[in-house]
Amino acid sequence: MNKVNLQVTSKGWELTVTIDDKEYTEIGKMNRPGSATHEGVDFEFIEEIPDDLYDALNSFFPFEIADALMELGGNENE
């Protein structure tokens, strides 16, 4: 099954893409409002991910949500 899972908190996000039962995960960690670092895979270099899916994944959507939650004073225990 092909799918995308996204979990976002004020501390960052985890974006996992499953293509043909192989998982690829990007982790974003918020440093402060407006600033994040990335760990894990770079979806651009995963040949199994088609260009149209990569384009959708390559947005600022997870960062913008985490940033908004951080500015709300997200729970430090997340």
Secondary structure as a PSIPRED ss2 file (coil, helix, strand):
# PSIPRED VFORMAT (PSIPRED V4.0)

   1 M C   1.000  0.000  0.000
   2 N C   1.000  0.000  0.000
   3 K E   0.000  0.000  1.000
   4 V E   0.000  0.000  1.000
   5 N E   0.000  0.000  1.000
   6 L E   0.000  0.000  1.000
   7 Q E   0.000  0.000  1.000
   8 V E   0.000  0.000  1.000
   9 T E   0.000  0.000  1.000
  10 S C   1.000  0.000  0.000
  11 K C   1.000  0.000  0.000
  12 G E   0.000  0.000  1.000
  13 W E   0.000  0.000  1.000
  14 E E   0.000  0.000  1.000
  15 L E   0.000  0.000  1.000
  16 T E   0.000  0.000  1.000
  17 V E   0.000  0.000  1.000
  18 T E   0.000  0.000  1.000
  19 I E   0.000  0.000  1.000
  20 D C   1.000  0.000  0.000
  21 D C   1.000  0.000  0.000
  22 K E   0.000  0.000  1.000
  23 E E   0.000  0.000  1.000
  24 Y E   0.000  0.000  1.000
  25 T E   0.000  0.000  1.000
  26 E E   0.000  0.000  1.000
  27 I E   0.000  0.000  1.000
  28 G E   0.000  0.000  1.000
  29 K E   0.000  0.000  1.000
  30 M E   0.000  0.000  1.000
  31 N E   0.000  0.000  1.000
  32 R E   0.000  0.000  1.000
  33 P C   1.000  0.000  0.000
  34 G C   1.000  0.000  0.000
  35 S E   0.000  0.000  1.000
  36 A E   0.000  0.000  1.000
  37 T E   0.000  0.000  1.000
  38 H E   0.000  0.000  1.000
  39 E E   0.000  0.000  1.000
  40 G E   0.000  0.000  1.000
  41 V C   1.000  0.000  0.000
  42 D C   1.000  0.000  0.000
  43 F H   0.000  1.000  0.000
  44 E H   0.000  1.000  0.000
  45 F H   0.000  1.000  0.000
  46 I C   1.000  0.000  0.000
  47 E C   1.000  0.000  0.000
  48 E C   1.000  0.000  0.000
  49 I C   1.000  0.000  0.000
  50 P C   1.000  0.000  0.000
  51 D H   0.000  1.000  0.000
  52 D H   0.000  1.000  0.000
  53 L H   0.000  1.000  0.000
  54 Y H   0.000  1.000  0.000
  55 D H   0.000  1.000  0.000
  56 A H   0.000  1.000  0.000
  57 L H   0.000  1.000  0.000
  58 N C   1.000  0.000  0.000
  59 S C   1.000  0.000  0.000
  60 F C   1.000  0.000  0.000
  61 F H   0.000  1.000  0.000
  62 P H   0.000  1.000  0.000
  63 F H   0.000  1.000  0.000
  64 E H   0.000  1.000  0.000
  65 I H   0.000  1.000  0.000
  66 A H   0.000  1.000  0.000
  67 D H   0.000  1.000  0.000
  68 A H   0.000  1.000  0.000
  69 L H   0.000  1.000  0.000
  70 M H   0.000  1.000  0.000
  71 E H   0.000  1.000  0.000
  72 L C   1.000  0.000  0.000
  73 G C   1.000  0.000  0.000
  74 G C   1.000  0.000  0.000
  75 N C   1.000  0.000  0.000
  76 E C   1.000  0.000  0.000
  77 N C   1.000  0.000  0.000
  78 E C   1.000  0.000  0.000
